[in-house]
Amino acid sequence: MKVKRIEFSVLSPETIKAMSVAKITRTELYDEEGYPIEGGLMDPRLGVVDPGVRCRTCGNSVGECFGHFGYIDLTRPVIHVHYIKFIYSLLKMICWKCNRALFDEATIDKTKRYSLKDLAKLVKKKCPHCNSEQKKLKLIKPYSFVENSDVLTPVKIRERFEKIPDDDLKIMGFRNMRPEWLVITLLPIPPVTVRPSITLETGERSEDDLTHKLVDIVRINDRLRENIDLGAPDFIIEDLWELMQYHVSTYFDNEISGVPPARHRSGRLLKTLSQRLKTKEGRFRGNLAGKRVNFSARTVISPDPMIQIDEVGVPEVIAVELTVPLRVNASNLEEAKKFVMNGPDVWPGANYIIKPDGRRKKITAQNKEEIIKEIAAGYIVERHLKNGDIVLFNRQPSLHRMSIMCHHVRVMTDKTFRLNLCVTIPYNADFDGDEMNLHVPQTEEAQVEAENLMAVQKNMRSPRFSAPIIAAKIDHVTGLYLLTNGDRKFSREEYTQLVRSVNQDVELSDKESMTGKEIFSLFLPKGLSIEYKSKSGGNVVIKNGKLLEGTIDKMSVGAESGKLLDRIEKEYGAHVANKFLFDVTTLAVKLLTQYGFSISISDQDLPESARLEVKKLMDQIRRDVDNMIEQYNKGELKVLIGRSPKESLEHAIKITLRNGLNSAEKILNEHMKENPTLTMARSGARGDLVNIVQTAIMVGQEMTMGERIERGYRGRVFPHFKVDDINLEAKGFVSRGFKEGLTPFEFFFDAINSRESLMDKSLKTRHSGYMERRLVGALQDLKVEYDGTVRDSDNRIVQFVPGEDGIDPSKNEREGVNVRRIADKLFG
């Protein structure tokens, strides 16, 4: 059967009555023995939530009975709060006297469909049918209407809507519904399966928020009926009616502006129907678009440079919980029996078996012998995770496709997931307490798909910038820089120890000594030739798989900029690049472990000659700035085009200070002796020379929003400075380095700058997250069809060629398609 169309409409009172199985009249839920009362909100005809009980309507038990609706017959009608604006628009369109539409039928094209906005423009001030002047209608939020000075009650509104002719309603766009249904007379009661009660450890029952709200509605409805029957004064009846309108409104939506929200007796806000559906935790986004899944694990991550780049270290406690289905056949029967023999507590064992008829059976120490005899081809054994299994590994927030990749399991001791340092870059992971998620694909198809599309080595190149994103970082770069910088020699014993700790199969020569460049060359693919500039500006020359000249640093093997890694991945494929990266990063770690590498605060020490130069530089900067301020005060400063004199002064001071910081960097380069901190900056492993300048020499000018600091007291930042003082110290210049120590003023200026950076980062994250969500929403139905075109869900062509050029950036080099090199390779 094909679905032709889906229609959305409002339920009529007749429909509500027809689909209901019980009329709810009683406020009590359970009798003295704890059984649900008939006619109460937990009526046994509305469904079952307790095991062992059968539904009074359909005869099914828990899980099989989906529940049945009931209804409350409201003593007085109330307005549906979500249709309040719609009712207001409709009231303005009909005559208060004859209840006909306030537009001339002669001006209406009956073949055309009008929206309420279009019809509102055609409304006349005088009724075209009875010539009555229309009264002034006002909506007093949240749900009251006033006409001239008279209050329009829900009864009056319903009476008006009932009298609107069907022909007028057709023009207004009503199909298969009447407007009086928007004023509720029968309130449908959802089944108990929608609002199940839970039994606490004390034996008391705790009811759902919806049930609490419905109890209030039933109670007020009863009180209203009793007062009307007793002939109570009008003001009491109106108060109770208003209270019933409040309870029904908060039952639909407990976040109406201008209405105090309904609360639990503990003070907690009740989650009613609208709150169940909307926001990130609601039914759509929290339970349908995304949900919690089985066969997943989450724990803290920690580094392990010795496991393969495409591996993930899984704690044994997780490996014995997560299972993979093993379909038993003649070739793996003995293996399956071994898993069952180990049972659920010994790794690698098994937790369940599934019989050919689909029934599951838990393996225990008592029944495993019996299961081993029973097991045969056609059974499924749910075995523990073992080494080499395919899993998906994910870190949130998942901002790009490399935030979830396919890894191979390596079961390890302890309680954390272990991963190689190189793969932390695409995940944007660090080890300060980050947690990651592991998912186990359950079918062979899912496992093959994960390995072919999501494997770590197949995602080395980023689709954003077409360069390696899985690369060497920090210690790896430092180690390779120390290994290949200059002509460092290693004795036969040293280089054998170093190379063999990385790779047992590499061929070694009988040389008495080897240089670092020669050791590095052992791991390069045969026949590789490339020339490029290193981070320091020197040439790196590799010919036929031998490093002849230059130093390996971030420009060779780093993320985004690693030219050597880029070329190997492109020419030799992902597996060779993966093997090369693992070998050289392990080599770097082993070198640092063997020879030691640590930083000290004394790395920042400057010789006396450098200190004197710095002092001269500071004096010069102060003199230059003072001269500019003097020229500004005299009105002699050169004013830049498009700037005021004050802006021109600020611009000139900023340039002077920037040049001063560059001069300080030169002094540092000339005088600071080679040390580990400098090695890290020069190799690109971590930090920059500016960081060392700010620590050892001076922090420089603190800025907010790209300008010298101005905000604070009137005419000055702190009360300790003179009003309108614009010299260096008063505007946030820090003339000392962090090592020497900052004055209280300088420290505060630095804190102002730091706070701006922190705020900027958190605000940008929020904005970019929301922007990405909107982009995903707009583009989620686009896909590349088998004919190569990009189409949407209606099969309309959006692009004839993906990306307008057909080039996949994750398969292309960063520099683009190098035609000359391809030609040289093909034709020599």
Secondary structure, DSSP 8 states (H G I E B T S, - for coil): ------------HHHHHHHEEEE---S--B-TTS-B-TTSTT-GGG---STT---TTT---TTT----EEEEEEEEEEE-GGGHHHHHHHHHHB-TTT--BSS-GGG--TTS---HHHHHHH--SB-TTT--B---EEEETTTEEEETTEEE-HHHHHHHHHTS-HHHHHHTT--S--GGGGEEEEEEE--TTTS--EE-TTS-EE--HHHHHHHHHHHHHHHHHHHHHHT--HHHHHHHHHHHHHHHHHHH-S--TTS---B-TTS-B---HHHHHSSTTSIIIIIISS---SSEEEEEEEE-TTS-TTEEEEEHHHHTTSEEEEE--TTTHHHHHHHHHHTTTSSS-EEEEE-TTS-EEE--TTTHHHHHHH--TT-EEEEE--TT-EEEEE-SS--SGGGEEEEEEEEESSSSEEE-GGGHHHHT--SSS-EEEEE---SHHHHHHHHHHHBGGGG-B-TTTSSBSS-B-THHHHHHHHHHSTT-EEEHHHHHHHHHTT-SS------SEEEHHHHHHTTS-TT--EEEE-TTS-EEEEETTEEEES--SHHHHBTTT-HHHHHHHHHH-HHHHHHHHHHHHHHHHHHHHHH-----GGGG---HHHHHHHHHHHHHHHHHHHHHHHHHHHT-S---TTS-HHHHHHHHHHHHHHHHHHHHHHHHHHHS---HHHHHHHHTSS--HHHHHHHHT--EE-EETTEE---SBTTBSSTTS-TT--STGGGTEE-S-TTT---HHHHHHHHHHHHHHHHHHHHHHHHHHHHHHHHHHHHTT-EE-TTS-EE-TT--EEESSGGGT---GGGS-TT---HHHHHHHHH-
